Amino acid sequence: MTRHFRPRPGPGWAAPLLSALALLVPAALPAAAAVPGAPAAAARAETTAGAPRVLPALTRWTPGEGSLQLGRRSAVVAGDRALRADATALAGDVATATGLRLPVTTGARQHPGDVVLRLDPSRGDLGTEGYALDVSGTVRITAATETGVYHGTRTVLQMLGSGRSLPKGTAVDVPKYAERGVDVCACYIHISMDWFERLMRDMSYLKLNQLQIEAKVASDVDPKTKFWGYYTKDEVRRLSAMARTYHITLVPEINSPGHIDPYLENHPELQLTDASGTKSPTRLDITQPEAFDFYTRLVDEALTVWDTPYWHMGADEYMLGSDFANYPQIAAYAKAKYGEKATPQDAFVDFVNRVDAHVRAGGRTLRIWNDGLNGQNTVPVNKDVVIEHWLTETGAQPSALLAAGNPVMNSAYSLYLVRGGFHMDTRKLYESDWTPLSFEGETLAGPQPGVTGAQISLWPDSAAAETENEVENDAFMPLRFVAQATWGSPKPAADYAGFSVLAQGIGHAPGWLNVTRLPLAHGTYALALRGSDKRLTTASAEDGAQARFASDPAAAWALTATADGYYEVRAVRDGAVTQECLDVVDGKHYLGAPLEVGAAVTQQPCKDGTRTQRWQVVGHGGSFHLLNAISQLGVAAGAGGAAVQVVPDAGGALRADPR
């Protein structure tokens, strides 16, 4: 939950995501739909200065003569059984992109036209993620690790495009930075699982290898923390399985000791209390032993389902809008533990170090944001803690953090995409030759072995200002920029215009477009509870009237596709479509999003810019759930048939009968 209260001006929504879907969309989006980055019709093996046009660009390419054609006699060969899953994934992606179905075999076969995947642990020059590519009579991808081989398969896919030929030549392709990532704050809000799957599919296509997710796991240890938006443990297991498939490292986060209100709201006894007796529901009282136990219990439970070598505890903006002086017990705690020269900042660092020791005992590495380290501490942060630097105004400079011995990741504010706020200027970054050594407030001279890499960050500060589909669209070029900048290979185009053309030509990963966003055709429907004659209706034509489920044979709603791939749901009366739209305005809001389970679903005057009036239809075996695009909560019958928000797995299955 970082950076929610510090908006900075920036460009807004740039272009509609799915403008070609104004009225009717079939069960799967066609490749011709107006989606940024849709694959080009022709193969993408054309070269600039002899190098294949791929993203990120190859570190080194030596061209050969002619090209290699893949055909019906070609196969994908896993030279080691450990590569079988990646070989199968490659074959599936080739079939999706080109229509060519290649068999998958395991062993030493190397027939002309085969794609051969090989592990060679002796290739130390390739590191843990690099690979060697040789396109001659066959396509040979060799790496020291499975991840390196997988990266090589992504390059081959981009070189093929929608065609079946590859330019002959050899490449050695090794990333410059170990961490090439994306940070997604699914904090407070819930971001759909389908969205995460598409993100990971695209990340892997671009060789981005790290996904940081701040998200709440539905707790059995502390049920008081289980209020929307959370992820079930099965959902987190699915995220972990996705990450393994796409060779992505997950970094889960529960922010503390600040921004912890999604967990602390129902625990006033653990909230930090100021000198006047006022409790702060966003701040954990780090002076209480029970507070540390509370936090680490949540961590331990979450780590039973997150598959990760890391834990991120946030540790940012603990005193945002306040000051340690308002909480004298923190200074008293620090002095009692570290002596009279100790500062309140020492108590904060002490909490970080204790959490570090706790997660390190479980074999994991702790990560934090940098802004809580303002130099006023006498107790140093443990050197094994990875520090993600986003701000210099209140936090230590990256050079100071590196000098102290901590690894540092570049999470600069200039790499932010904030809903309803600042959006990174990708053109400016590309044309200024930005690298992960360009931090907020300080640019380092290279090389810097302690700099792990960089990530872009997606924040929901104004959660109702943009839908997740709009965020997905906004992130298209930033993802490709950070992939290129962190891989560290030569720039593939002299200017941003050329880079953009390249990125659009390469497009999304194979299979990214195979998603049913709008399964129902534009039209008028009776929306009825499954197995019932109760239909969604409204009691009156007045603004704000609550929708209900009732036996009303005339009840009907008009579904119209929006530009970003949702539905606007308008009431129909006497055969005419009204200007009243299904909406959620009641109940508790977090970051502007209506996230209260049980909140009324009402009709409100239709407004194009109101994202809470956008609805998602998610099929479930002959029926569907109607989910709000912002809250990701479903619609179901509450007391007396009143339409209310419910968690998606709590019922509310509907059927749509055309009228």
PLY file of the C-alpha trace (Angstrom):
ply
format ascii 1.0
element vertex 659
property float x
property float y
property float z
element edge 658
property int vertex1
property int vertex2
end_header
0.00 0.00 0.00
2.68 2.45 -0.89
2.53 5.86 -2.45
-1.25 6.13 -2.33
-1.36 9.67 -1.09
1.30 11.42 -3.11
-0.08 11.87 -6.63
1.96 13.74 -9.20
0.68 15.14 -12.49
1.09 13.01 -15.56
-0.57 11.94 -18.78
-3.81 10.01 -18.52
-5.38 7.23 -20.52
-3.87 7.29 -23.97
-6.12 5.23 -26.20
-9.00 2.75 -25.98
-7.95 -0.84 -25.47
-10.52 -2.53 -27.63
-12.04 0.13 -29.84
-12.87 -2.41 -32.50
-15.28 -4.09 -30.10
-17.91 -1.39 -29.93
-20.86 -3.69 -30.44
-20.21 -7.39 -30.80
-17.35 -9.60 -29.77
-17.22 -13.35 -30.44
-16.09 -15.89 -27.88
-12.41 -15.15 -28.49
-10.88 -11.88 -29.57
-9.70 -12.01 -33.19
-6.10 -11.18 -33.92
-7.35 -8.30 -36.03
-8.96 -6.54 -33.07
-7.50 -3.13 -32.33
-5.39 -4.22 -29.40
-2.05 -2.44 -28.99
0.70 -4.84 -29.92
-1.46 -7.29 -31.88
0.84 -9.55 -33.93
1.78 -8.38 -37.40
0.56 -10.51 -40.30
4.02 -11.17 -41.70
6.90 -13.00 -40.08
9.13 -10.87 -37.89
12.50 -12.32 -38.84
13.51 -9.17 -40.68
16.73 -7.75 -39.35
18.19 -4.37 -38.60
21.92 -4.24 -39.20
21.76 -8.02 -39.59
20.18 -8.75 -36.20
16.74 -10.30 -35.73
14.13 -7.78 -34.60
13.33 -9.03 -31.12
12.71 -7.52 -27.68
14.86 -7.28 -25.76
17.48 -7.01 -28.49
20.10 -9.76 -28.64
23.33 -9.12 -26.79
25.39 -10.47 -29.68
24.38 -11.84 -33.08
26.55 -13.24 -35.86
24.56 -13.60 -39.09
24.79 -16.65 -41.32
23.68 -17.14 -44.89
20.09 -17.80 -45.80
17.26 -19.03 -43.62
15.94 -22.21 -42.05
12.39 -23.31 -42.77
10.41 -25.20 -40.13
8.05 -27.76 -41.60
5.98 -30.86 -41.05
9.04 -33.01 -40.40
10.40 -30.64 -37.75
10.08 -31.43 -34.06
10.85 -29.81 -30.74
13.48 -31.97 -29.04
14.02 -31.83 -25.28
17.62 -32.94 -24.85
16.96 -33.47 -21.16
13.77 -34.67 -19.45
13.85 -31.54 -17.30
13.15 -29.53 -20.45
10.07 -31.50 -21.51
7.55 -28.98 -20.11
9.27 -26.03 -21.78
9.54 -27.95 -25.04
5.80 -28.64 -24.89
5.10 -24.98 -24.15
7.20 -23.93 -27.15
5.38 -26.34 -29.44
2.03 -25.02 -28.25
3.09 -21.41 -28.77
4.42 -22.16 -32.26
1.09 -23.74 -33.14
-0.80 -20.71 -31.81
1.40 -18.21 -33.64
1.99 -20.00 -36.95
-0.48 -22.88 -37.23
2.45 -25.32 -37.47
2.04 -28.23 -35.06
5.39 -29.67 -34.04
5.70 -32.96 -32.16
7.71 -33.00 -28.94
10.32 -35.67 -28.34
12.95 -36.32 -25.69
16.46 -37.54 -26.42
19.35 -36.96 -28.80
17.43 -36.53 -32.07
18.71 -33.71 -34.33
16.98 -33.98 -37.70
17.11 -31.09 -40.18
14.59 -28.44 -39.19
14.34 -29.61 -35.56
14.34 -27.20 -32.63
16.71 -28.74 -30.08
16.79 -27.65 -26.43
19.96 -28.54 -24.52
21.27 -28.09 -20.99
25.03 -27.64 -20.60
25.94 -26.80 -16.97
29.55 -26.18 -18.05
28.47 -23.01 -19.89
29.31 -20.65 -17.05
29.60 -17.81 -19.56
25.82 -17.92 -19.97
25.11 -17.39 -16.29
21.77 -18.48 -14.83
19.56 -16.91 -17.50
21.59 -16.55 -20.68
21.54 -18.88 -23.65
23.32 -19.61 -26.91
21.30 -19.84 -30.13
22.50 -21.52 -33.32
20.25 -21.49 -36.38
21.79 -23.56 -39.18
20.51 -26.98 -40.25
18.62 -27.10 -36.97
17.70 -24.60 -34.28
19.81 -25.27 -31.18
19.18 -23.50 -27.89
21.80 -24.22 -25.24
21.92 -22.91 -21.69
23.32 -23.77 -18.28
19.84 -23.70 -16.72
16.25 -24.46 -17.64
15.40 -20.75 -17.37
18.12 -19.89 -19.87
16.71 -22.42 -22.32
13.22 -20.99 -21.81
14.45 -17.49 -22.60
15.92 -18.84 -25.82
12.55 -20.29 -26.81
10.98 -16.84 -26.38
13.52 -15.38 -28.79
12.79 -18.07 -31.37
9.05 -17.33 -31.08
9.63 -13.64 -31.72
11.90 -14.40 -34.67
9.20 -16.61 -36.20
6.34 -14.20 -35.70
3.46 -15.70 -37.67
5.82 -17.29 -40.23
7.85 -20.49 -40.33
11.36 -19.37 -41.30
14.29 -18.17 -39.24
17.40 -16.29 -40.37
20.52 -18.39 -39.98
23.12 -17.20 -37.52
24.36 -17.53 -33.96
23.71 -15.56 -30.82
24.97 -15.42 -27.27
22.39 -13.57 -25.23
23.00 -12.84 -21.53
21.15 -10.28 -19.36
23.07 -7.47 -17.72
20.80 -7.27 -14.65
19.56 -10.15 -12.53
16.20 -8.58 -11.62
13.89 -7.39 -14.38
10.54 -6.85 -12.89
7.03 -5.59 -12.41
5.46 -4.52 -9.13
1.66 -4.80 -8.86
-0.20 -3.43 -5.88
-3.30 -5.59 -5.54
-3.55 -3.95 -2.15
-7.04 -3.14 -0.90
-8.40 -3.97 -4.37
-8.64 -7.35 -6.10
-7.08 -7.79 -9.55
-8.43 -10.70 -11.55
-6.54 -13.94 -11.96
-6.95 -13.75 -15.75
-5.23 -10.36 -15.72
-2.27 -11.80 -13.81
-2.03 -14.73 -16.21
-1.89 -12.40 -19.22
0.70 -10.25 -17.46
2.95 -13.23 -16.71
2.56 -14.56 -20.25
3.73 -11.22 -21.66
6.47 -10.80 -19.05
8.00 -14.15 -19.95
7.82 -13.27 -23.67
9.95 -10.22 -22.84
12.26 -12.12 -20.45
11.02 -10.14 -17.44
11.68 -12.47 -14.54
10.30 -10.99 -11.33
6.74 -10.12 -10.27
6.17 -8.39 -6.95
2.58 -8.66 -5.71
1.25 -6.85 -2.67
-1.90 -8.84 -1.93
-3.89 -10.14 1.00
-4.16 -13.91 1.48
-7.48 -14.93 3.05
-6.41 -15.89 6.56
-7.53 -18.85 8.63
-5.10 -17.87 11.39
-6.75 -14.47 11.85
-10.28 -14.38 10.34
-10.68 -10.75 11.44
-8.40 -9.77 8.55
-10.52 -11.61 5.96
-12.42 -8.85 4.24
-12.36 -7.96 0.53
-10.22 -7.75 -1.49
-8.32 -10.85 -0.69
-7.06 -13.85 -2.60
-7.96 -17.34 -1.51
-5.14 -19.73 -0.79
-6.04 -21.73 -3.88
-5.77 -18.56 -5.97
-2.29 -17.89 -4.56
-1.30 -21.46 -5.33
-2.48 -20.85 -8.90
-0.41 -17.65 -9.11
2.62 -19.60 -7.89
2.02 -22.33 -10.47
1.70 -19.71 -13.23
4.98 -18.15 -12.16
6.77 -21.49 -12.28
5.39 -22.15 -15.77
6.64 -18.78 -17.02
9.98 -18.89 -15.14
9.05 -15.84 -13.06
10.08 -15.28 -9.45
7.29 -14.01 -7.22
7.89 -11.46 -4.46
4.84 -11.34 -2.16
4.28 -8.41 0.18
2.31 -7.52 3.28
3.15 -3.92 4.02
4.17 -3.05 7.57
4.47 -1.35 9.92
2.69 1.36 7.90
-0.13 0.97 5.35
-1.28 -2.13 7.22
-4.94 -1.17 7.63
-6.18 -4.01 5.37
-5.14 -6.26 8.26
-5.26 -3.91 11.24
-8.73 -2.46 10.74
-10.34 -4.93 13.15
-7.40 -4.96 15.59
-7.53 -1.60 17.42
-5.43 -3.08 20.23
-2.44 -3.23 17.85
-2.88 0.18 16.26
-0.27 2.84 17.05
-1.71 5.40 19.49
-0.47 8.99 19.63
0.12 11.12 22.71
-3.49 12.33 22.68
-4.86 8.79 22.71
-5.89 8.75 19.03
-5.35 5.43 17.28
-3.92 5.18 13.77
-5.51 2.24 11.90
-2.79 2.38 9.22
0.13 1.95 11.65
1.21 -1.08 13.64
2.55 -0.36 17.13
6.06 -1.74 16.74
6.72 -1.34 20.49
4.29 -4.17 21.32
5.59 -7.76 21.29
2.09 -8.80 20.22
2.43 -6.64 17.09
5.50 -8.54 15.90
3.76 -11.86 16.60
0.65 -10.67 14.74
2.65 -9.71 11.66
4.86 -12.79 11.55
1.86 -15.11 11.94
0.36 -13.54 8.83
3.70 -13.87 7.04
4.13 -17.51 7.99
0.61 -18.37 6.87
1.03 -16.56 3.55
4.32 -18.35 2.89
2.58 -21.71 3.05
1.04 -20.88 -0.35
3.42 -18.36 -1.99
6.26 -20.17 -3.76
9.06 -17.65 -3.37
12.64 -17.11 -2.16
11.68 -13.59 -0.99
9.44 -11.70 1.39
8.67 -7.99 1.04
7.53 -6.17 4.17
7.03 -2.74 2.62
8.43 -0.61 5.45
7.56 2.62 3.66
5.71 5.76 4.73
5.30 4.66 8.35
5.09 8.29 9.44
3.36 9.64 6.32
1.39 12.71 7.42
2.73 12.52 10.96
5.98 12.39 12.93
7.71 10.15 15.44
7.40 12.98 17.96
3.65 12.32 18.13
4.36 8.81 19.38
6.76 9.15 22.35
6.52 5.43 23.18
8.61 4.67 20.07
11.54 6.79 21.27
11.19 5.25 24.74
11.29 1.75 23.25
14.42 2.57 21.23
16.26 4.03 24.23
15.32 1.11 26.44
16.73 -1.35 23.92
19.70 0.55 22.46
20.64 3.20 25.01
20.10 6.91 25.48
21.60 7.87 22.11
19.06 5.76 20.27
16.50 7.48 18.03
12.89 6.60 17.12
14.26 5.53 13.75
16.21 2.82 15.56
12.94 1.28 16.74
11.76 1.19 13.13
15.01 -0.41 11.91
14.84 -2.84 14.83
11.42 -4.01 13.61
12.77 -4.44 10.07
15.76 -6.42 11.31
13.58 -8.69 13.47
11.32 -9.44 10.51
14.44 -10.08 8.44
15.74 -12.59 10.98
12.35 -14.28 11.01
12.05 -14.76 7.23
15.76 -15.56 6.89
15.26 -18.43 9.34
12.83 -19.85 6.78
15.40 -19.53 3.99
14.04 -16.34 2.43
15.48 -12.90 1.70
13.74 -9.76 2.96
13.05 -6.75 0.77
11.92 -3.24 1.77
11.35 0.21 0.24
14.00 2.82 0.89
12.11 5.89 2.10
11.93 4.79 5.74
15.73 4.92 5.96
16.33 8.63 6.45
19.77 8.39 8.06
18.56 9.23 11.56
19.14 5.70 12.80
22.15 4.51 14.77
21.21 0.87 14.27
22.07 -0.31 10.73
19.73 -2.31 8.54
20.91 -5.89 8.14
23.14 -6.15 5.08
21.22 -9.05 3.55
18.07 -6.92 3.15
17.39 -5.92 -0.48
16.35 -2.27 -0.64
14.09 -1.05 -3.44
14.83 2.61 -4.07
11.90 4.72 -5.25
12.36 8.10 -3.57
15.22 10.32 -2.43
13.22 13.09 -0.73
12.92 11.20 2.58
15.13 8.16 2.03
18.80 7.37 1.68
20.58 7.76 -1.66
21.35 4.52 -3.53
25.09 5.15 -3.25
24.79 5.27 0.55
22.76 2.06 0.61
25.30 0.31 -1.61
28.16 1.58 0.54
26.43 0.09 3.57
26.50 -3.28 1.83
22.85 -3.68 0.85
21.75 -4.84 -2.60
19.64 -2.13 -4.26
16.90 -2.38 -6.89
15.83 0.63 -8.95
12.09 1.17 -8.42
12.18 4.83 -9.42
9.05 6.98 -9.37
9.75 7.67 -13.03
8.84 4.00 -13.65
5.37 4.35 -12.09
1.91 3.87 -13.58
-0.66 5.22 -11.13
-4.37 4.81 -11.71
-5.81 8.28 -12.16
-2.37 9.85 -11.69
1.23 9.83 -12.88
2.14 7.67 -15.87
5.76 7.07 -16.78
7.06 8.97 -19.81
8.36 5.99 -21.75
9.44 8.08 -24.73
11.55 10.37 -22.56
13.15 7.44 -20.74
14.01 5.64 -23.98
15.44 8.66 -25.74
17.47 9.72 -22.67
19.17 6.28 -22.62
17.81 5.51 -19.16
19.41 2.55 -17.38
18.90 0.94 -13.95
21.77 3.13 -12.73
19.52 6.20 -13.16
17.83 6.47 -9.77
15.55 9.16 -8.41
17.92 11.95 -7.38
21.16 10.17 -8.26
22.74 8.57 -11.31
25.51 6.11 -10.56
28.61 5.48 -12.62
28.88 1.88 -13.74
29.43 -0.89 -13.25
27.60 -1.37 -9.94
27.40 -5.06 -8.97
25.13 -4.21 -6.04
22.41 -2.83 -8.32
20.14 -5.81 -8.95
18.03 -4.31 -11.73
14.80 -2.35 -12.05
11.03 -2.69 -12.08
7.99 -0.73 -13.17
5.26 -0.29 -10.55
1.49 -0.31 -11.04
-0.38 1.50 -8.25
-4.16 1.85 -7.65
-4.09 5.20 -5.85
-7.41 6.15 -7.46
-8.68 2.64 -7.96
-11.95 3.65 -9.62
-10.24 5.96 -12.13
-9.13 3.14 -14.46
-10.15 -0.47 -15.02
-7.58 -3.24 -14.98
-7.97 -3.54 -18.77
-7.04 0.11 -19.13
-4.02 -0.43 -16.88
-3.06 -3.40 -19.06
-3.17 -1.18 -22.13
-1.19 1.60 -20.43
1.53 -0.88 -19.49
2.18 -2.17 -23.03
5.11 0.11 -23.91
6.47 0.48 -20.34
6.81 -3.31 -20.08
8.77 -3.45 -23.30
10.95 -0.53 -22.31
11.92 -1.95 -18.94
12.59 -5.34 -20.55
15.05 -3.73 -22.95
16.66 -1.48 -20.33
17.23 -4.27 -17.80
18.44 -6.88 -20.31
21.05 -4.27 -21.15
21.65 -5.13 -24.80
22.20 -2.49 -27.50
19.15 -0.35 -28.22
17.20 -1.89 -31.11
16.09 1.47 -32.53
17.66 4.92 -32.64
14.56 6.70 -31.37
11.31 5.96 -29.59
9.28 6.01 -32.77
11.35 3.14 -34.13
11.20 1.31 -30.80
7.41 1.66 -30.76
7.09 0.28 -34.29
9.25 -2.68 -33.28
7.23 -3.32 -30.11
3.91 -3.10 -31.94
5.17 -5.46 -34.62
6.30 -8.07 -32.09
3.07 -7.65 -30.15
1.86 -9.80 -27.31
2.93 -13.33 -26.50
1.22 -16.15 -28.41
-2.06 -16.97 -26.68
-2.42 -13.55 -25.04
-5.32 -12.68 -27.33
-7.15 -15.96 -26.71
-9.37 -14.50 -24.02
-13.13 -14.18 -23.81
-13.70 -10.63 -22.61
-17.21 -10.14 -24.00
-19.01 -13.48 -24.33
-22.49 -11.96 -24.74
-23.46 -10.11 -27.90
-24.66 -6.53 -27.69
-28.37 -6.71 -26.95
-31.18 -6.88 -24.41
-31.34 -9.67 -21.83
-33.32 -10.86 -18.86
-30.71 -11.48 -16.12
-32.11 -14.21 -13.89
-30.78 -16.20 -10.97
-29.74 -19.65 -12.09
-32.49 -22.18 -11.38
-35.02 -19.47 -10.54
-37.57 -17.18 -12.18
-36.22 -14.24 -10.16
-34.92 -11.59 -12.52
-32.77 -8.55 -11.89
-35.01 -5.49 -11.91
-35.42 -2.10 -10.24
-38.26 -0.97 -8.05
-38.61 2.44 -9.71
-37.21 4.75 -12.34
-35.67 7.03 -9.73
-31.92 7.64 -9.60
-30.36 5.53 -6.88
-33.10 2.88 -6.84
-31.72 -0.42 -5.62
-31.78 -3.30 -8.05
-33.63 -6.39 -6.88
-34.28 -9.97 -7.88
-38.02 -10.47 -8.32
-40.58 -12.37 -10.40
-40.91 -9.65 -13.01
-41.43 -11.04 -16.54
-40.81 -7.58 -18.05
-37.44 -7.03 -16.39
-34.66 -6.52 -18.93
-31.26 -4.88 -19.29
-29.34 -3.70 -22.34
-25.69 -4.82 -22.47
-23.35 -2.64 -24.53
-19.61 -3.23 -24.87
-17.30 -0.49 -23.60
-14.03 0.51 -25.27
-11.98 -1.30 -22.61
-13.71 -4.66 -22.90
-16.54 -4.55 -20.34
-20.29 -4.06 -20.46
-22.42 -1.08 -19.62
-25.70 -2.45 -18.20
-28.72 -0.15 -18.79
-32.24 -0.63 -17.51
-34.93 -1.27 -20.13
-38.50 -0.09 -19.47
-41.48 -0.41 -21.75
-39.18 -1.68 -24.47
-36.94 1.42 -24.37
-33.33 1.59 -23.19
-33.05 4.17 -20.40
-30.19 6.39 -19.25
-30.00 4.48 -15.95
-26.93 2.24 -15.50
-26.18 -0.51 -13.01
-23.66 0.89 -10.52
-22.22 0.54 -7.01
-21.92 3.77 -5.04
-22.86 2.69 -1.51
-20.80 1.03 1.17
-17.23 1.47 2.30
-14.73 2.62 -0.30
-10.98 2.00 -0.34
-8.91 4.18 -2.67
-12.21 5.18 -4.28
-13.27 1.59 -5.02
-16.57 0.26 -3.55
-15.25 -2.85 -1.84
-17.83 -3.54 0.84
-19.44 -6.97 0.60
-23.20 -6.51 0.98
-23.23 -2.98 -0.49
-26.30 -2.19 -2.55
-26.23 -2.46 -6.34
-28.25 0.46 -7.68
-29.18 2.29 -10.85
-27.51 5.64 -11.44
-27.45 8.12 -14.34
-25.17 6.70 -17.03
-21.82 8.49 -17.33
-19.14 7.41 -19.78
-16.27 8.09 -17.39
-17.74 6.22 -14.40
-15.81 2.97 -14.22
-18.03 1.46 -11.51
-20.71 1.32 -14.22
-18.62 -1.20 -16.16
-19.33 -4.90 -15.67
-17.54 -8.11 -16.52
-19.31 -11.33 -17.52
-17.40 -14.42 -16.35
-18.79 -17.75 -17.55
-19.28 -20.71 -15.24
-20.57 -23.79 -17.12
-23.75 -22.53 -18.71
-24.22 -19.64 -16.32
-22.15 -16.61 -15.46
-21.20 -14.18 -12.73
-21.68 -10.46 -13.25
-18.65 -8.77 -11.69
-18.08 -5.08 -11.18
-15.01 -4.01 -13.17
-13.61 -2.01 -10.24
-14.57 -4.01 -7.14
-14.35 -7.45 -8.83
-17.31 -8.40 -6.62
-20.33 -10.20 -8.00
-24.07 -9.44 -7.91
-26.39 -11.71 -5.92
-29.67 -11.63 -4.04
-29.45 -10.40 -0.46
-32.17 -10.01 2.14
-35.60 -9.69 0.55
-34.13 -10.17 -2.91
-32.13 -6.92 -2.81
-29.19 -6.94 -5.25
-25.92 -6.67 -3.34
-22.21 -7.19 -3.87
-20.83 -10.61 -2.92
-17.45 -12.29 -3.20
-17.31 -14.18 -6.51
-17.33 -17.64 -4.88
-20.36 -16.88 -2.68
-23.10 -17.52 -5.23
-24.77 -15.09 -7.58
-24.67 -17.34 -10.65
-26.92 -15.87 -13.35
-28.27 -16.79 -16.74
-28.86 -14.37 -19.59
-32.00 -14.88 -21.64
-32.11 -12.78 -24.84
-35.19 -10.57 -25.16
0 1
1 2
2 3
3 4
4 5
5 6
6 7
7 8
8 9
9 10
10 11
11 12
12 13
13 14
14 15
15 16
16 17
17 18
18 19
19 20
20 21
21 22
22 23
23 24
24 25
25 26
26 27
27 28
28 29
29 30
30 31
31 32
32 33
33 34
34 35
35 36
36 37
37 38
38 39
39 40
40 41
41 42
42 43
43 44
44 45
45 46
46 47
47 48
48 49
49 50
50 51
51 52
52 53
53 54
54 55
55 56
56 57
57 58
58 59
59 60
60 61
61 62
62 63
63 64
64 65
65 66
66 67
67 68
68 69
69 70
70 71
71 72
72 73
73 74
74 75
75 76
76 77
77 78
78 79
79 80
80 81
81 82
82 83
83 84
84 85
85 86
86 87
87 88
88 89
89 90
90 91
91 92
92 93
93 94
94 95
95 96
96 97
97 98
98 99
99 100
100 101
101 102
102 103
103 104
104 105
105 106
106 107
107 108
108 109
109 110
110 111
111 112
112 113
113 114
114 115
115 116
116 117
117 118
118 119
119 120
120 121
121 122
122 123
123 124
124 125
125 126
126 127
127 128
128 129
129 130
130 131
131 132
132 133
133 134
134 135
135 136
136 137
137 138
138 139
139 140
140 141
141 142
142 143
143 144
144 145
145 146
146 147
147 148
148 149
149 150
150 151
151 152
152 153
153 154
154 155
155 156
156 157
157 158
158 159
159 160
160 161
161 162
162 163
163 164
164 165
165 166
166 167
167 168
168 169
169 170
170 171
171 172
172 173
173 174
174 175
175 176
176 177
177 178
178 179
179 180
180 181
181 182
182 183
183 184
184 185
185 186
186 187
187 188
188 189
189 190
190 191
191 192
192 193
193 194
194 195
195 196
196 197
197 198
198 199
199 200
200 201
201 202
202 203
203 204
204 205
205 206
206 207
207 208
208 209
209 210
210 211
211 212
212 213
213 214
214 215
215 216
216 217
217 218
218 219
219 220
220 221
221 222
222 223
223 224
224 225
225 226
226 227
227 228
228 229
229 230
230 231
231 232
232 233
233 234
234 235
235 236
236 237
237 238
238 239
239 240
240 241
241 242
242 243
243 244
244 245
245 246
246 247
247 248
248 249
249 250
250 251
251 252
252 253
253 254
254 255
255 256
256 257
257 258
258 259
259 260
260 261
261 262
262 263
263 264
264 265
265 266
266 267
267 268
268 269
269 270
270 271
271 272
272 273
273 274
274 275
275 276
276 277
277 278
278 279
279 280
280 281
281 282
282 283
283 284
284 285
285 286
286 287
287 288
288 289
289 290
290 291
291 292
292 293
293 294
294 295
295 296
296 297
297 298
298 299
299 300
300 301
301 302
302 303
303 304
304 305
305 306
306 307
307 308
308 309
309 310
310 311
311 312
312 313
313 314
314 315
315 316
316 317
317 318
318 319
319 320
320 321
321 322
322 323
323 324
324 325
325 326
326 327
327 328
328 329
329 330
330 331
331 332
332 333
333 334
334 335
335 336
336 337
337 338
338 339
339 340
340 341
341 342
342 343
343 344
344 345
345 346
346 347
347 348
348 349
349 350
350 351
351 352
352 353
353 354
354 355
355 356
356 357
357 358
358 359
359 360
360 361
361 362
362 363
363 364
364 365
365 366
366 367
367 368
368 369
369 370
370 371
371 372
372 373
373 374
374 375
375 376
376 377
377 378
378 379
379 380
380 381
381 382
382 383
383 384
384 385
385 386
386 387
387 388
388 389
389 390
390 391
391 392
392 393
393 394
394 395
395 396
396 397
397 398
398 399
399 400
400 401
401 402
402 403
403 404
404 405
405 406
406 407
407 408
408 409
409 410
410 411
411 412
412 413
413 414
414 415
415 416
416 417
417 418
418 419
419 420
420 421
421 422
422 423
423 424
424 425
425 426
426 427
427 428
428 429
429 430
430 431
431 432
432 433
433 434
434 435
435 436
436 437
437 438
438 439
439 440
440 441
441 442
442 443
443 444
444 445
445 446
446 447
447 448
448 449
449 450
450 451
451 452
452 453
453 454
454 455
455 456
456 457
457 458
458 459
459 460
460 461
461 462
462 463
463 464
464 465
465 466
466 467
467 468
468 469
469 470
470 471
471 472
472 473
473 474
474 475
475 476
476 477
477 478
478 479
479 480
480 481
481 482
482 483
483 484
484 485
485 486
486 487
487 488
488 489
489 490
490 491
491 492
492 493
493 494
494 495
495 496
496 497
497 498
498 499
499 500
500 501
501 502
502 503
503 504
504 505
505 506
506 507
507 508
508 509
509 510
510 511
511 512
512 513
513 514
514 515
515 516
516 517
517 518
518 519
519 520
520 521
521 522
522 523
523 524
524 525
525 526
526 527
527 528
528 529
529 530
530 531
531 532
532 533
533 534
534 535
535 536
536 537
537 538
538 539
539 540
540 541
541 542
542 543
543 544
544 545
545 546
546 547
547 548
548 549
549 550
550 551
551 552
552 553
553 554
554 555
555 556
556 557
557 558
558 559
559 560
560 561
561 562
562 563
563 564
564 565
565 566
566 567
567 568
568 569
569 570
570 571
571 572
572 573
573 574
574 575
575 576
576 577
577 578
578 579
579 580
580 581
581 582
582 583
583 584
584 585
585 586
586 587
587 588
588 589
589 590
590 591
591 592
592 593
593 594
594 595
595 596
596 597
597 598
598 599
599 600
600 601
601 602
602 603
603 604
604 605
605 606
606 607
607 608
608 609
609 610
610 611
611 612
612 613
613 614
614 615
615 616
616 617
617 618
618 619
619 620
620 621
621 622
622 623
623 624
624 625
625 626
626 627
627 628
628 629
629 630
630 631
631 632
632 633
633 634
634 635
635 636
636 637
637 638
638 639
639 640
640 641
641 642
642 643
643 644
644 645
645 646
646 647
647 648
648 649
649 650
650 651
651 652
652 653
653 654
654 655
655 656
656 657
657 658
